[in-house]
Amino acid sequence: MSENIGAVIHVAVLDDYQRRAHEWADWSSLGEDVEVEFFAEPMQPDELPGELAPFQVLVLMRERTRFPEAVLARLPELQLVVTTGMRNASLDVAHLLDRGVVVCGTEHDPGGAGVSSTVEVAWALILATAKRVAAEDRALREGRWQTDLPVNLSGATLGLLGLGRLGAQMVGPARAFGMDVIAWSQNLTAERAAAAGARPVTREQLFAQSDWLSIHLVLSERSRGLVGSAELGAMKPGATLVNTSRGPIVDREALLQALGQGRITAGLDVYDHEPLPAGDPLTEIQGAVLLPHLGYVSESAMRVMYGQVVEDIGAWKTGEPIRRLER
C-alpha cells in the first residue's frame, strides 16, 4: 500500500512527445491528492535525478528513457513505476523490486484484433523503399522528375527475422503483394513456420535470399548485435533491411558502413539512442528511410495505454496493485 495515503502524491509522466498525454486518460479520477506533471522534452541521464527526485510515481512510455540503477538510486521518494507494456529493457526492474518499489505495466495490444500498428509501420517502410517515396518526394520538391526506377514487390522475397506475433502478421500482406516469405529465428520450428504461412530457412539463407529483411525480435542479450557486418555483408546487393523492433539488434557501425557503401538500403523506425540526435550520420545517408519510432504510436493505442496507467496508479493507491512486473 502507498505510504502517501493522506498526503499529496506527485506523479511524473515522461516523454510526452506530442504533449497530449493529459487528454488520453482521466487523470482527475486519481483524486485531489494526486498531482500529475507532464514532461514533453527528453532528459539526459544526468538531468533525471534533479528533475525527478521529488516524485513518488514515474510513468514511462516504453523504453524512451533509460533508468539504470545509477539513476534510480538517486530517486529516494520513488514508490511506484508504471511502464507501458509488460517489459522494459531500459528499466532496472530488479533494483526497484529489491528496494520495495512497485513496478506495473500495461497489457493491451495496441493493434487490437487487427494488424499491429508496428506491422503497419514495417509495411510503410517496405513500400517507401520499394517505391522510392522519400527520395522522389525530395527530388520533386527540388524540381527533378523520376530520378530512378522503383521496384515491384511481386515475385520478391520477404525475409522475417523472428516469426512471433508481429512477424506472423507480416505474412498476409506479403502474400497479397505476391511475395515469397521465408523466416528464421533460433527456436523456429517447421510447424510454426507452416502455421504462419512462411518457409523456414537457415540463418545464412535468410540473409542471402531476402530482398527485404524485416526484424521482429525482442531485444535481449541473445539478440543484441545479432545483425552484424557478416550478416549485412551476406545480403543481396540492393536488398533492404527493415527494423521496427529495437535499434541495438543491429550493429550500428556495421549498418552505417553497409549503407555508406551503397550495397543495401534500409527502412528504420528504431535506433540505439532515441530521439535520434540532430546531425546523426544516419540522417546524411540517402539510402535510408527514417521514422521516429512510430511503431506503436497511434491515438487509439495511446488512449488504451495511458488509460491502463491510470488504472495501475489507482489500484496501487488502494494497496492492491495490478499488472505487476516481476524479475
C-alpha positions in Angstrom: 0.0 0.0 0.0 1.2 3.5 -0.8 2.9 5.3 2.1 1.4 8.6 0.8 -2.3 8.0 1.6 -3.4 11.2 3.2 -0.6 13.2 1.6 -0.1 14.6 -1.9 1.3 12.0 -4.4 3.4 13.5 -7.1 3.3 11.7 -10.5 5.7 12.4 -13.3 4.7 11.4 -16.8 7.8 11.3 -19.0 8.4 11.7 -22.7 5.0 13.0 -23.7 6.4 13.9 -27.1 3.0 15.0 -28.6 2.0 16.9 -25.4 -1.3 15.1 -25.4 -1.0 12.5 -22.6 -3.2 14.8 -20.4 -6.1 14.2 -22.8 -5.6 10.4 -23.3 -6.7 9.4 -19.9 -8.9 10.6 -17.0 -6.1 11.6 -14.6 -8.6 13.5 -12.4 -10.1 10.2 -11.4 -7.0 9.6 -9.3 -8.3 12.1 -6.8 -7.3 15.5 -5.5 -4.4 14.1 -3.5 -2.6 13.2 -6.8 -0.7 15.9 -8.7 0.4 14.9 -12.2 3.1 16.7 -14.1 3.8 16.0 -17.8 7.3 16.2 -19.3 7.4 16.6 -23.1 11.1 17.0 -23.7 13.6 14.1 -23.4 16.0 14.4 -20.5 19.7 13.4 -20.4 20.7 10.8 -17.8 22.5 13.4 -15.6 19.3 15.6 -15.6 16.9 12.8 -14.3 17.8 12.8 -10.6 17.5 16.5 -10.2 14.2 16.8 -12.1 12.5 13.6 -10.7 13.8 13.4 -7.1 10.5 14.8 -5.6 8.2 12.3 -7.3 6.7 9.2 -5.8 5.4 7.8 -9.1 7.0 7.7 -12.5 5.1 6.9 -15.7 7.3 5.7 -18.5 6.4 5.4 -22.2 8.0 2.1 -23.2 11.8 2.5 -23.4 12.1 6.1 -24.4 14.2 7.0 -21.3 16.8 4.7 -19.7 16.6 4.2 -16.0 19.6 2.1 -14.8 20.4 1.6 -11.1 22.7 4.6 -11.0 19.8 6.9 -11.8 17.1 5.1 -9.8 19.3 5.1 -6.7 19.1 8.9 -6.7 15.3 8.9 -6.6 14.7 8.4 -2.9 10.9 9.2 -2.9 10.1 6.7 -5.6 7.4 4.1 -4.6 5.7 3.2 -8.0 6.9 2.9 -11.6 4.4 2.3 -14.3 5.7 1.5 -17.8 3.6 0.9 -20.8 3.9 -2.6 -22.0 4.8 -5.6 -19.7 8.6 -5.4 -20.3 11.0 -2.5 -20.4 14.6 -3.3 -21.2 15.7 0.2 -20.3 14.4 -0.1 -16.7 16.3 -1.8 -13.9 13.3 -3.7 -12.5 15.4 -5.9 -10.2 16.8 -2.9 -8.4 13.4 -1.4 -7.9 11.9 -4.6 -6.6 14.9 -5.0 -4.2 14.0 -1.5 -2.8 10.4 -2.4 -2.4 9.3 -0.2 -5.3 6.2 -1.5 -7.1 6.5 -1.8 -10.8 3.4 -2.2 -13.0 2.8 -2.3 -16.8 0.0 -2.3 -19.4 -1.1 -5.3 -21.3 -3.3 -4.3 -24.2 -2.1 -5.0 -27.7 -2.3 -1.6 -29.4 -3.2 -3.4 -32.7 -6.3 -5.0 -31.1 -7.8 -7.8 -33.1 -6.4 -6.4 -36.4 -2.9 -5.9 -37.7 -0.5 -4.3 -35.2 0.5 -0.7 -35.7 4.1 -1.9 -35.7 3.4 -4.2 -38.6 1.7 -1.3 -40.5 4.8 0.8 -40.0 7.0 -2.0 -41.2 5.0 -2.2 -44.4 5.1 1.6 -44.8 8.9 1.3 -44.7 8.9 -1.6 -47.2 6.7 0.3 -49.6 8.6 3.6 -49.1 11.8 1.9 -50.0 10.4 -0.1 -52.9 8.6 2.8 -54.5 11.3 5.4 -53.6 8.7 7.5 -51.7 11.1 9.7 -49.7 13.7 10.1 -52.5 11.2 11.0 -55.2 9.3 13.4 -52.8 12.5 15.2 -52.1 13.5 15.3 -55.8 10.1 16.6 -56.9 10.3 19.4 -54.4 13.7 20.3 -55.9 12.3 20.4 -59.5 13.5 16.9 -60.5 11.2 14.3 -62.1 11.6 10.5 -61.9 15.2 10.3 -60.8 15.3 6.5 -60.6 13.2 3.4 -61.0 11.0 1.9 -58.3 10.9 -1.9 -57.9 8.0 -4.3 -57.6 7.2 -6.4 -54.5 5.5 -9.1 -56.6 7.9 -12.0 -57.1 10.3 -10.7 -54.5 11.3 -12.4 -51.2 10.4 -11.1 -47.8 12.6 -12.5 -45.0 11.4 -12.4 -41.4 14.0 -12.4 -38.6 11.5 -13.6 -36.0 8.2 -15.2 -36.5 6.3 -14.4 -33.3 3.1 -12.4 -33.0 4.3 -9.5 -35.1 6.4 -11.4 -37.5 3.5 -13.7 -38.3 1.3 -10.6 -39.1 3.7 -9.7 -41.8 2.9 -12.8 -43.9 -0.7 -11.9 -45.0 0.2 -8.6 -46.6 3.3 -10.1 -48.2 1.2 -12.8 -49.8 -1.3 -10.2 -51.0 1.6 -8.5 -52.8 2.7 -11.7 -54.4 5.9 -12.2 -52.3 7.6 -15.3 -51.2 8.0 -15.4 -47.4 10.9 -17.0 -45.6 11.7 -16.9 -41.9 14.3 -17.8 -39.3 14.7 -17.5 -35.6 16.6 -19.5 -33.1 13.7 -21.6 -31.9 11.5 -21.5 -35.0 10.0 -24.9 -35.9 8.8 -26.1 -39.3 5.3 -26.5 -37.8 5.2 -22.9 -36.5 6.5 -21.6 -39.8 3.9 -23.5 -41.8 1.1 -22.3 -39.5 2.2 -18.7 -40.2 2.5 -19.3 -43.9 6.2 -18.9 -44.1 9.0 -21.1 -45.3 11.7 -21.9 -42.7 15.3 -21.4 -43.8 18.7 -21.3 -42.1 20.1 -18.0 -40.8 22.5 -17.9 -43.6 19.8 -18.4 -46.2 17.6 -15.7 -44.6 20.2 -13.0 -45.2 21.3 -14.3 -48.6 17.9 -14.8 -50.1 15.8 -11.8 -48.8 15.0 -8.8 -50.9 13.5 -7.2 -47.9 14.5 -8.4 -44.5 12.3 -7.3 -41.6 13.3 -7.7 -38.0 10.7 -8.8 -35.4 12.6 -9.9 -32.3 12.6 -8.9 -28.7 15.7 -7.1 -27.6 17.7 -9.4 -25.2 21.3 -10.3 -24.6 20.8 -13.0 -27.2 19.5 -10.7 -29.9 21.7 -7.6 -29.2 24.1 -7.2 -32.1 22.6 -10.2 -33.8 22.8 -8.5 -37.2 26.4 -7.5 -37.7 28.9 -7.0 -40.6 28.8 -10.6 -41.6 25.0 -10.7 -41.8 24.8 -7.4 -43.7 27.6 -8.4 -46.0 25.7 -11.6 -46.9 22.6 -9.6 -48.1 21.9 -9.2 -51.8 23.2 -6.0 -53.4 20.2 -3.7 -53.4 18.3 -5.6 -50.6 16.7 -3.6 -47.8 16.9 -4.1 -44.1 13.8 -3.0 -42.2 13.9 -2.6 -38.4 10.8 -1.7 -36.4 11.9 -3.8 -33.4 14.9 -2.3 -31.4 17.9 -0.5 -32.7 20.6 -2.5 -30.8 19.6 -5.7 -32.6 21.6 -4.3 -35.5 25.2 -3.4 -35.0 25.2 0.4 -35.7 28.7 0.8 -37.1 28.2 -2.2 -39.4 25.0 -0.8 -40.7 26.5 2.7 -41.3 29.3 1.0 -43.3 26.9 -1.1 -45.4 24.7 1.9 -46.1 27.6 4.1 -46.8 28.9 1.7 -49.4 25.5 1.7 -51.1 25.3 -2.1 -51.1 22.0 -2.2 -49.3 19.2 0.2 -48.2 17.3 0.4 -45.0 13.9 1.4 -43.5 14.4 2.3 -39.9 12.0 3.1 -37.1 14.3 2.4 -34.1 17.8 3.5 -33.1 20.4 2.8 -30.5 19.7 6.2 -28.9 16.3 7.9 -29.1 15.4 10.5 -30.1 17.9 10.3 -32.9 20.3 13.3 -32.4 20.3 16.0 -35.0 23.1 15.5 -37.4 23.4 11.8 -36.7 25.3 10.0 -39.6 22.1 8.1 -40.4 20.4 11.3 -41.4 23.0 12.0 -44.0 22.6 8.7 -45.9 20.3 8.8 -48.9 19.8 5.1 -48.9 17.8 5.1 -45.6 14.2 6.0 -44.9 13.9 7.1 -41.3 10.9 7.3 -39.0 10.9 8.5 -35.3 9.8 5.2 -33.6 6.2 5.3 -34.7 5.7 1.5 -34.5 3.4 1.6 -31.5 2.3 5.2 -31.7 -1.4 5.8 -32.6 -4.1 7.7 -30.8 -6.1 4.5 -30.1 -3.0 2.8 -28.6 -2.1 5.8 -26.5 -5.6 6.1 -25.1 -5.5 2.4 -24.1 -2.0 2.5 -22.6 -2.5 5.7 -20.6 -5.9 4.5 -19.5 -4.3 1.4 -18.0 -1.6 3.6 -16.5 -4.3 5.5 -14.6 -5.8 2.2 -13.5 -2.5 1.0 -12.3 -1.9 4.1 -10.2 -5.4 3.9 -8.8 -5.1 0.3 -7.8 -1.7 1.0 -6.2 -3.3 3.7 -4.1 -5.8 1.2 -2.7 -3.0 -1.1 -1.7 -3.9 -3.7 -4.4 -1.6 -3.1 -7.4 -2.4 -4.8 -10.7 -0.4 -5.8 -13.7 2.8 -6.1 -11.6 6.1 -6.8 -13.3 8.4 -9.4 -11.8 12.1 -10.1 -12.2 
